[in-house]
């Protein structure tokens, strides 16, 4: 599924999941209270992590409509679309310190999120 979508983060904290085949926005939600600075899908596309200038790291579960040949016949417009986004984890780092988060990514097993900070601490 992540090969079907692009995640885009904006300076108002909104994240959109955009389908690559037709550029339709499947999901849009207010994720952060400031600029979104990092986004990464897990290998299977079922998880998305995000971070932002609000010093928060979020992990979301994404559910999709089946993209099987039968689903494509029945629901041509919906096959492969993202149907729901669920916040699984929210972590606020350094709430009283001006420490900005620049990037986030999943580790090679998709079991941890790695965050790059302003002072190069990972």
N, C-alpha and C positions, 0 to 999 in steps of 0.2 A: 503493500500500500504506500509506503513512503516514496516509492519511485513514481507514483501517480500524482503526488501532491508536492507543492512547495509551501513551506511555512514562511510567512513574512511578518516581521515585527516593526511597529511604527513608533514614532517619538511620543505618541499620546498613550502608550502602553497597550495598544490593541494588537492582537495577533490574528492573522487570517490564514486559513488553509485553502490554497488555490489549486484546483485540478489542472494538471499540466496539459491534458488533452484538449480542453476547451476554454481554459482560463476562467472558469466559474468559481466563485468564492463559495466553498461548501460550508465553512464555519468561520465565524468572526466573533471574538469576545474580548472584553476588557480584562487583560491579564495582569498588568502592572500599573503602578501609579506614576510611572515615569518612563523614559525611553526603554524600549526592548533592545538589549545589546547582544544577546546570544540565543540561538535556537539550534536544536539537534534532534533528529529522529533516532530511535533505536533501530537496530538492524532490520527487524521485521516490520517497522513502521507503526507498531501498536502503542509506543510511548513517544512523548515529545517533552524535552526539557527546555526551559527558558530561563533567562536571567535578565536583569535590567538595572538601570540607575537607581531604582528604589532599594537596591541591595537584597532583593528577594530572588530565590531560586525556586522554580515550580516544576513539578513533574506531572504530566497529564496522560491519561489513557484515552486513546482514540479508537472509536468503533466505526466500522465501515460496512456498507451494503456489499454483499457478495459480488465479486467480479467474475463469477463463473460464466461459461457460455450460455447457460439457461437463464441466469439473471440478466445477462446482456440482452437476451431476446425479450424477456418480460418487462424489464425496466431499463430501457436503453439509456435514458437520461440519468438514472440513479445508480447504475452499476458502478461499483468502486468508489462511490461518494462517501465522505466522512459524515456519519449521522449523529455522533455525540462525542462530547469532550468532557472528561471527568477529571477534576483536580485530585491527584493522589497524595501529593506531598507539597508542602510550602515551608520554606526555610528562609528566615530573614537573618542575614549575616551582618555583623558589626552595626547594630542599630544606632549606636551613639557616636560612631566614628565615620568620618568621610572617607569611606573605602569603596571604590566603585568596582562593580563586576563587569568584566569585558566580554567574556566568552564562557560557554558551558558546553560540555560534550559527555556522552556516555562512554564508559570504559569498554574494552573489547568484549566483555561478557554481558553488557547492558545491566549490570548489577549496581553500579555506582555512577554518580555524576561528578565530573571534574570541572572545577570552576577556576578561571583565571582572573586574578584581581589586579588592581592598580599598581600595587607594589611588587608584583610578580609572584606573590604567594599563590600556590596552587593547592 
